[in-house]
Amino acid sequence: MAVLAYSLGKREINQHFTIRNAKLISLVVVFFLLVFHTVFRYYGGGDSCEWLLSKGRFLGENMWQPYGCMMHKYKSIEAKTCLTGKRVAFLGDSRVRQLFHSFIKTIDPDSGKSEDRVKDFLWHPEANNSMKERLLSWTLDQVSASANIFLIYIHVIQWSIKLHSGSGESLQQYKVNLTAISAPLERLADHVEVYWVLQDPVYEEALSADRKMITNQQVQLYNQAAVDVLHGTSAVKLLSATRQASLEILTQSNDGLHMPESSRNVGAMILMNSVCNKLLKPIDGSCCQTLPPPNVFQKLSACFFLVSAMVLLILHVVGNNRPHRAVPPDVESLEEKKPVTAPVPLSPKAPLQSLCKMGLIMGYFYLCDRADMFLKEQKFYTHSTFFIPLICIFVLGVFYNENTKETKLLNREQTDEWKGWMQLVILVYHISGASAFVPVYMHVRVLVAAYLFQTGYGHFSFFWLKGDFGLYRVCQVLFRLNFLVVVLCMVMNRPYQFYYFVPLVTFWFILIYGVMAMWPQILQKRANSSGIWHLGILAKLLALLVLICFFAFSQSLFEAVFAVWPVSKLFELNGSIHEWWFRWKLDRFVMIHGMLFAFVYLLLQKRQVLSEGKGEALFSAKISNLLLFLSVVSFITYSIWASSCKTKTECNEMHPYISVVQILAFILIRNIPGYARSLYSSFFAWFGKISLELFICQYHIWLAADTKGILVLIPGNPSINIMVSTFIFVCVAHEVSLITNDLAQVVIPKDNVALLKRLGALGVCTLMVLLHALCPPIQVASHILLYRC
């Protein structure tokens, strides 16, 4: 035993130093990335508007990715909102006419034609005096009216090449004409947005005989002439990204001259993003967006972390005892693991050090997803981007396996393992954009339900066995769940409901606590004395089920309850509680399933019906084989059903009733064989211990644009970028977990009087936050109190 304890202790020490070294490496990597992106952005890198108009690539069919930023796909109602009262003019030849029709189709997908006189296509196939006069008339005579014109102008060259057979004299005359109209173009660009679209290449093999003189060499010469003349005119924007898009799908052109619809749609959507993003500010449209200034809560957060750093520096100069990290609590039951020796009391520097680390981490969060520092890209789902990483992850998970310390059903190592591999699947699901594939979406919905199932199972088991309903434990659980999210709400300016999983788990924990703590408190000790108490706990669960059904079948009642201020502030997203209604309703029964499963399991365990020894099957051979067979059939049947789903809406209606089938099937398959209960994956279990932090941190430092896109730290190499960003992301999540544990020991004292005082202070600060948005006089008073808080 002594040798075993020594080897385990040595392994934990080695693991600690490995993680610590990894975090130091990640800190160095972040520093160099910040330096690189600062130099790249401010010394020749350009801005996202230039990237949108000039660079990009196809991620897949009809999915264009501008360099370094995200392009929003505008719907008709958004386009109409943006362009209301604005005149749009397209000047050029048949190619720009096609672009014009694609642009109008974005506004009105049904007709594809402009019935609005302020959205015009004007035929000007050459850069000549006629075009110059048009521009001068807008500039000199209609300056006040043209303030609402967004002039989209294409580079017209095909007629110049065709009429003059691509002669050198024609090119020189084109330069002269372009120079002549550049002055009115620049003056016009002082009042409106002017775009000069570089000409797309041609598919020479498909050109008709009368167009053979329009070669790509000629097109390139004319494009270069336009760049030479207009590049110094900063107000006129050059659009060359459509040329890159056309190069990738050139062979799809029917006549060799006019580009296919997908290329024209890219051009129209680029123009729409360039014009509308700065006005509508879509979350998934980071190109051409101006950053909002920090609000009062973000400034307060920065001041708080800076003050913490200053106090820590003062204490460091004065000198204090060396801090000791608190014993990490059990995530499910929040029981402190007993150390071999009594823990050394925390010094004043320990919480301050945690706050300083948290401040640095929040600074990184802000730079990743609120500052114009790092690049962002869109998600694009393919089967390979989802399933290949999963295969690699599960190979690693199987490779790193160890013996469990105990062989009970759903033992600690096994639940950590379960949460770990589920969290890794969810991470791959989010970054690959797999929600677009309905079968994967439905299986991931089961994983989210399984998390809630474990929550119901774990908290019911704790209350049933130990009966600890004290305020200390409740506050410990709530702090552990909500600390990171509350800080992110302040720093990232996001509502609480945005991080939907935490409000969901918090709500169900409070409900479980209420059900178990309310009179009569039915615990295992009391139930052992009389079997009637078992019926009592079932009656409580039945009453909870009826209450849930009552709310589920009356959306108006649900909204009436949760739309009342100040409760609404916790559950609103974009001014509505619809998202909360959707999330709550989707998994409304699974928490009761977890509680009922815990009750049945603990009852069978007490009656000694189960065989939980090492290597022993959970039941007798016949029953075990029968249950295993039924579980495998049920598991496969659910997967077949999920794979046959046509729409998310249709399958979401069934999900609350049948998700428990696959959850129970997995539990039985994993636990009935004795050898399966005796092993667990230490790889998955490690991630399971920080699953909550992984789920929340991914929003801003692994994904981007509030989960709509992907954070790009290493431009130009998606594989290396994913590896680097994942390494930093996991290190940050692990450190946040430790910081949360450290601060929980300080913020949540065991003395009830001290705890009540702190809850009172927290209540006052929360009230000031809620009152802040009501009216200006209250805002002034709340600012003062918030600073004191």
N, C-alpha and C positions, 0 to 999 in steps of 0.2 A: 504493500500500500504506500509506503514511504517513497519507494522508487517511482511508482505511478504518479503520486502527487508532485514529486520533483520534476518528472518529465512534463506533466501538464503545466506546471508553473513556468518552466523554462520555455515551453512553446508559446504561452501567453505573453511572456516578456519579449520573445523574438518577434511575435506578431505586432506587439505594441510599437517596437522600434521600426519595424517595416512600414507600418501605417504612418508613423511620425515622419520618416524619411520621405515617404510618398507625398505627404502634405507639403514638406519643405520644397520638394521638386516642383510641385504644382504651383507654389507661390512664386518660384523663380520663373516658371514658364509664363505665368500671368503677367509678371513684370515685363518680360521681353515682348510679349504680345502687345501690351499697352504701348510700349515704345515703338514697336513696328507699325501699329495701326495709326498712332499719332503722326509719325513721320509720313506714312503713306497717305493719310487723309489730308494733311495740311501742307504737304510739299509735293504737289504734282499729282495727287491721286484723284482730284476732281470731286464732284458731289454726286448724289444719287440721281439728280435730274440728268446730268451728263451721261451717267451710266445707262439710265433708262433709254435714252435716245441713241446711244452709240454702241452698246455692247450687249451680248446675250447669247443664249443657246437654247435649243429645244431639249427639254427634259424627256419628252415623249410626244406622242401625236397630239398636236394642237395645244401643247403646254409650253409656252415661251417663258424662259427665265432670264430677266435682265441681270446684268452683272451686279452683285452686291446688294440688291434690294428686292423687295417683293412687289409684284404687279397685281393689283386688285382686278377681279373680273366683274366689271360693272353690269348691273342689271338695268332694265329699262327705266324703272322708277328712280333709280339713283342718277342715271344719265340725265333724265328730264329735270330733276331737282338741281343738278349742277348747271345745266345749260339754259335754264329758264331766263328769258329776257336777254340772252346773249346771241349775237349774230355770228354765224360760222360761215366762212367763205373758202371754197376750194377753187384754186385756179390751176389750169393745166390741160393735159390731153386725156386720151382714153384711159390711161393708167391711173391718173388721179381721179378720174370719174369712178373707177372701180373702188378706189379707196374711200371716196365720198359715200358710195352706196353702202359699204361695210360700216362706215361710221354712223350713218343714219339707221342702219339695221340694228345697231346697238341701242339706239334710242327707241326705236319702234320695231321690234323683231317680226311683227306680223306682216306689215306692209313692205318694209325695206325701202320705202320711198319717202321723200321729204314733201310733206304737205305744208310745211312752215316756210314762209317766204324769207325768213331771216337765216335760213340754212340753205345756202346756194352752192351750186357748181357753175363756175364761169369758164367758158371754153377759151383758153389762151394757150394754144399748142406751142408757141415760140416766145422766147424772151425778146420782145421788140418794143417799138414805140407804143403800140396799143396797150401792152401790159404796163408800161411806164405811166401812161396817162391815167389808167385805172388806179394805180397806186397813188399818184399825185392828187387825184380827185378825193380819195379817201383822206389823204394827209392834210390837204389845204382847206377843203371845203366842208368836210364832215368829221373834224377832229372830235367835237363833242359827242357826236352820234357814234363814232367809231370806237369810243371807249368801251363799248359792249361787243366789239367785233373780236373774235378769235380767228385770225386769218391763218388758214392752213394752206401752204403753197407747195406744190411739188416741183421738182427740178425737171423742166421740160427739155428733152433733148432728142427724142426719137424723130420728130418731124424735121429738126435741123439736120440730123444725119441723113435722113431719107431723101429730103429735097435736094441736098447738095452732095449726095453720094459719098458722104464721109470725108470730104476734102479738108485739107489743112486750113484753107481760107475760111471755111465755114466755122471751124473751131476758134480761129482768131476773132471773127466777127461776133461769135457767141460770148467771148470774154469781154469784148468792147461793150456789147449790149448789157451784159450782166453788171459790168462796172457802172454803167449809166443808171441802172435801176437800183443799185445798192444804196445810194443816198436816200431816195424816198423810202426804201425798205427800212433803213435804220431809223428814220424819223417816225415812220409808222409804228415801229417796234417800241417806241417810247410810250405809246398809248395802248397798244394791244400786243397779243402774243403772235409772233410770226415764226412759222416753221418752214424751213426749206428741206424738202425730202430728197435725199440723194437717190439717183435712179437705180432701180433693181437690175440685176444682170438679165441676159436673155439666154434662152436655150437654142443655140444656133442651129442645131440639127433639125429642129421643128419649124424654123422660120420659113415663111413662104418666099417665093423667088423675088418679089418686089420689096422684101425686107432683109435680104441677105447682107446688105451693106451695114445693117445695125449689128455690129459685132461687140463682144465684151471688151475688146481693146478700145473701141471707140467710146463705149459707155464709160470706161474707166478714165479716159482722157477728159471727157466732159465733166465727170464728177470731180476730178481733181481741179479742174478750172473753177468750179463752183466753190470748192473748199478754199482755194487760193484767194478768191475774191471776197468771200463772205466770212472766212474764219476770223478775220480781225474785227468784224462787226459783231461785237459780243451780244447785242440785243437780239440778233437773228439766230434762231436755234436750228442747228443742222441735225436732221434725223437720218441716221445711217443704219439703225438696227434692223429696219425692214429689209435692207440689202443682205444682211447676214442671214436673216430668216429665209429669204428667197434662195440663197445659195444652197441651203440644206434640202430644199424640196423643188429644185429647179426642173427636174425631169417630169414633174407632175403637170407642167404647163401644157395646155392643149395646142396653142399656136406658137409657142416659143417666146412670145412677147408679153402676154398678159399672165400674171401670176395666178396660181390657184387660190381658192377662197381662204384656206388656212393662213397663207402669207398675208393676205389683205386684212384678215381679222386681227392678226398680230399688230399690223400697223395702226389699225383703228383703235385697238385697246391701248397701245402705247400712247397715242395722242390723248385718249380719254384720261389716262392716268396722269399724264403731264399737266393737263388742264385742271382736273377735278380733285386730285389727291389733296392739294393744299387747301381746298375748300371744304370737302366732306370728311377728310381725315379718316379713311377706313383703317381698321386695325391691321388688315392683311395687305395694305398698300403703303409700304414704307418709302417707295420712290417719291421724290419731290415733296416730301412732307417736312414742314417746319416743326421743330420741337417746342412744346409748351414750356413756359418757365416753371420752376418748382413751386408747388403750392405751400401753404402755411404748415401743413403737417410734415411735408418732406423737409422743409427748413428746420422745423422743430426737431425732427429725427436726427438731422445732421448735427445740430447744436448739442443734442443730448449725448451723442457718441463722442463728439469732440470734447465736451466737458468731462466725460468719463476718462478719456485718454489723458487729459490734463491732470485730473486727480490722481490717476495711476502713476503718472510721471512724478508728481510731488511725493507720493508715498514711496516710490522707488528711491528717490533721492534721500528722503528721511530715513528709509530702511524699515522693513517689516519681516515678519517670519515668512518662511517659504510656504507657498500655498499647497494645499492637498486636495486632490480631485475627489469628489464625493463618490460613494459607491453607487454604480449605475443601477437604477431600479428595474424591476421586472416590467416589461412594456405592457403586458396584459393585466397583471394583478397589482402592479406598482408596489410590490413587496421589496424591501431592501434586502439584498443578499448579505448574509452575515460574513463579515471579514474575520480573518484569523485573529487579528488584534484590533483593539478599539481604534476607531478613526480619529485622526488628529483634527481638532476644530479648524474650520476654514478661517484663513486670515482675511483682513479687509481687501487685500490685493486680488484674491481669487475671483470674486464676482466682477471686479473692475476689469481684470484681464479677459474674462468671458465677454463683457460688454465691448471691449476694444476689438476683440476678434470678430464679434458680431457686427460691429461697425465697419470693419474692413470687408467682411463678406457682403454686407448690404451695399457697400460702395461698388463692389464687383457686380452685384445684381443690377444696380442702377446703370452702370456703364454698359452692361450687356443688352438691356431691354428698354432703357429710357433715354439714353444718350446716343448721340450720333458718332459712336466710336467703332463698334464692330459691324460686320456685314450680316445680312440676313438673306435667306433664300426660301423659296416655296417648297412645300412637300409635293412629292409625286409618287403615287403608289404603283409598285409592280410586285408580283408574287415573289420575285427573287429578293427584293429589298426587305421583305418581311420574313420569309421562311429560312433563308440562308443564315442570317444572324441567330435565329432561334435554334437552328441545328447546332451551331457552334457553341451557343450558351449551354444547351443541354448536354453536349459532350463534356464540357468542363464540369458541369454539375455532377454528372455521373462519375467522373474521374476522381473528384475530391469527395470521397465518402468516408464516414467514420462510424464507430459504434456509438449508440445512444447511451446516456447515463441511466435511463430508465426505459422500460418497454411498455408503458401504459399507452392506451389509445390517445392520440393527439397529445403526446408528450411535448415538452417545451422545445426540444430540438426540432421535432417534426413540424410544429406550428411555425417556427421561424423559417424552416425550409420552405414550407407551403407559401408563406407570405413572400419569401425571397424570389422564388421562381415566378410567382404570379406578377410581382412587381416588375421583374425584368421583361416578361412578356408584354406588360402594359407599356413599358418604356419603348420597346421596339415598335409596338402598335402605334404609339403616338408619333414617333419620329418618322416612320415610314408612310404615314397617312393612310393606314390600313382601314380606317373607319369607312372609306369609300367602298370596301368589299364587305357586303352584308354578312356572309358566313363568319368572317373573322370578327366583325363587330359584335355579333350575337354571342360568340364564345368569350369575348372580352367582357361583355356585360355579365356573364356568369362569374368571371374572376372578381369583378367589383362586388357582386352579390356575395361571393365567398368571403371577402374581407368583412363585410357586415355580418355574415354568419358567424365568423370567428369572434367578432366583437360581442355579439349576443351570447355566444357560448362562453367566452372568457369571463365576462362580467357577471353573468348569472352564476357561474361556478364559484366565483369569489364570494359573492353575497350569500349564496346558499350554504357554502361550507364554513365561512368565517363570520358572517354577519356584521362586518365592519361597515357601518353607515356613517362614520364620522366625517366631519367637515374637512379634516386634513386630507384624507384619501381622495375625496371628491375634487378638491382643489388641485391636488397633485395630478389627477387624470386630466382635468380640464386645462391646466397649464401645459401639460405635456402635449396635448392635442393642438392647442390654439396659439401657443407662444409665437412660433415662426409665422403663422398666417397673420396674426395681428400686426407683427412688425412689418410684414410685406404689404399689408393694407396701407400702412402709413408711408412706407418708403416708395412703393411702386404705384401709389394712388389707385388702388383697386378696391372694389367693395368686398365685403366678407364672403358673399355668396359666390364670388368669382372662383374661389378655391372650394368648389362645391362639396368635395368629399369630407373635408373637415367639419363644415356645418352639419352634414348628414350624420357623421359618426357622433358628433357632440350632442345633437338632438336625440339620437337613439340611446346614448348613454344616460342622459338625464331622464329619459322615459323609463329605461330599465331600473334606474335608481329609484324613481318614484314608485314604480310597481312593487319593487321588492321591499322598500322602506315603509310603505304605507301600512296602516293597521289592517289586519293583523300581520306582523312580521313573521313569516313562515320560513324557518331555517331547517337544516338537516337534523340538528339536535332535537328540535321540537317534533319534527315529522317521525323520528325514530320511536318516539314514545307512543304515537298514535297514527295509524294509517290514514285517518280522516284528514290530516293536514296535507297529505299528497293531493287530495281532491281540492283542498283550499288553494294550493299553488296553481293547479290546473284551472280553477275558476278565475284566478287573477289573469292568467294568460288568455283565457277565453274572453274576459272583459276587455283586455287590451286589443284582441283581435276584432271584437265588435266595434270598438272605438275607431280602429284603423279603417275598417270597412265603411263606417259611417262617413268619415272624412273623404275616403277614396271615391265614393259614389256621389259626392256633393261638392263639386269644385267651387261653387259659389260660397258655401260655408267655409271651405278651406281658405279661400281668398279673404273672406270676411275676418277670419281669425288672424291670419298672418300678414294682412295688409294694414293692420292697426299700428300707428306709431306708438312707441319706438321699436316694436318688434319688426316692423317692416324694414327698418334700416339694416337688420341682420340678414334678411332673406331676399331683398330686392337686387335685381341685376338689370341695369339699363332702365330703371324706373318701373320694373314689373317683377312680380313674383312668379311668373310663368315657369322660369327655369327651376326654381325651388319646387314648384308643383310637379314638374316633370321628373326631377331626380327623386323626390320623395315617393311618388307613386310607382316608379319603376321597380323599386326594391322594397316595397312596403311590408311584405310578409316575411322576408328572409331573416330579419332580426328575431321574430318569434320562432321561426324554424330553428335558429341557433339555440335559443333559450330552451325550447322543448327537447332538442337533441341532448343538451347538457343535462336536463332533468332526467331523461330516460337513461342516459349513460350512467350517471351517478347513482341512480336507483338500482340498476343492474349490477353495478360495481359493489354497492353495499350488500346486495343479496348474494354476492359471490357467484353470479351467473357467468361472468366472463373469466377467461383464462388469459392473464396478461403476463405470464412468465416469459423469460427469454427463450425465443425459438418456438413458443407454443402458439397454436392457432387460437383465435379469439373465441371460437365456439367449437363444438364437437365437429368431427370430420365431415359428417353429412350436411349439417347446417352450414358450416363454413363454405363447403363446395357449392351448395345451393345459392347462398348469398353472393358468393363471388360470381357465379354464372349470371344471376339476375343483375348484379351491379354492372358487369361488362356489357350485357345487352342494353341496359338502361343508358349507360354512358354513350354507347355507339348510336342508339336510337335518337338520343337528343342531338348528337352531332349531325346525323343525317337530316333531322328536322331543321336544324339551324342552317345547314348547307342548302336547303331547298327554299329558304326564305326569299320572297320576292322583294319586299320593301321593309324598311326598318319599322315603320308605323305599325304594320300588320303584326310583326313578330314581337314588338315591344308590348303589345296588348296581352300576349300570352306569357311573356317572360316572368312576371311576378308569381305566376301559378306553377311554373314548371322548372324554374332555375334550380330549385332545391333538389330536383331529381339527379342532375349531374353532380351537384355538390356532395350529396349523400353517397352516390355511386363511387366517387373518388375516395371519400373517407373510408369506405368499406374495402375497396381494392387496396388501399395503402396500408390498412391496419389489420385486416383479417389474417394474412399470413404472418407468422411469428418472425420470420427472417426479415420481412419488410419493416416491421416495427423496430427491429434491432439495429437498423442502419439509417443514417440520414446523410444528406449532402451538406458538408460544412461550407461549401461554396455558396449555395443558396441560402443557408442559414445566416451567413454573415450579412448578406444583403437584406434578409428578412428583419434583422435587428434595426436597420435604418430605413425600412420601407416607407414610413410616413414622410421622412425628410426627402427621400428620393422622389416620392410622388409630388411633393410641393415644389421642391427646388427645380424640377424639370421645366416648370412653367416659364422661367426667365433665364436660366443659365445653360440650358441644353437645347430647348426649343427657343423660339423667339417670337416677337410680336404677340405676346400673350397666348402662346401655344399654336398660333396660326402658321408659323414658319419654323425655320431651322437656323440656329446660331452658327455663323461662319467665322471661325478664328483663323483658319488657314485657307486663304483663298486659292482656288484653282485645283485643289486636290481633295475631293469629298471624303475619301477613305481616311486619309491622315487627319483631316479636320474632325471627323467623328471620333477617332481614337483620342485626339488631344482634348477635345471638349468633354468627352465622356470621363476621361481621367480626372480632369479638374472638377467636373460635376460631382463625381462620386466622393472625392476628397472633401469637397465643401459640405455635402450632405452628411458625411460622417462627423465632421467637426461641429456642424450645427446640432447634431444629436447630443454630442458631449456638452456643448454649451447649454443646451436646454436642460440637461440633467443637473449641471452645476448650478444654474440659476434657480432651478426648482427648489433646491435645498435651502436657498437663501430667501427667496421670495415667499415661499410657503412654509411658515414656521409651524412647529407642532403645537405650540401653545395657542389655544383657541382664542384667547383675548387678543393677543397680538395679531392673529390671523383675521379676526373680525375687524380690527382697526384698519388693516391693509385692504380688506375687501371694501370697507367704507370709502377709503381714499380712492380706490379703483372705480367705485360707483360714481363718485363726484367727477372724476376725469372723464369717464364714459359719458356721463350726462352732458358735460361741456362739449364733447365731440359731437354728440347728437344735436345739441342746440346750435352748433356753429353755423349750420346751413340755413337756419330759420330766417334771420333778419340781421341787418348790419349792426344795430345796437348790441344785440346778443353776441354777435361775432367779436366785437371789441372786448366785451367782458370775458368771453370764453378764451380769447387769446391770452389774456393775463393769467387766467386760472390754468390754462394748458401749459404755459411756461412753468408755473409753480409745480404742476403735476410731474 
